[in-house]
Amino acid sequence: MEIRDFQRLIEDIYFEKDRARGKAGTFGWLVEEIGELSRALRRGDSQFLEEEFADVFAWLVSLASLCQIDLDKASSKYKKGCPKCGKVPCVCAEPPSS
């Protein structure tokens, strides 16, 4: 499924609920799902990970729709490689880890 198709599907399923919840409420749900993804990563359960990645993606798409962002178009930022260095793979210097 293409990103644009997925965004339309999520809008068909959830847009009215998301609009009633608003951007802040929808963002809150996205953050909660990211927390669940974090727990799934620590546990290493691949089935649970797949579900949580799907949930995070769906909530991200919902928030983008509320903000009138076409994620298919937005993702084109990376179509030529790293937006900073323009390379694939990226050759930008990593910041020192703390």
Sequence and secondary structure as in RCSB ss.txt:
>XXXX:A:sequence
MEIRDFQRLIEDIYFEKDRARGKAGTFGWLVEEIGELSRALRRGDSQFLEEEFADVFAWLVSLASLCQIDLDKAS
SKYKKGCPKCGKVPCVCAEPPSS
>XXXX:A:secstr
  HHHHHHHHHHHHHHHHHHHHHHHHHHHHHHHHHHHHHHHHHT HHHHHHHHHHHHHHHHHHHHHTT  HHHHG
GGGTTS TTT  SS         
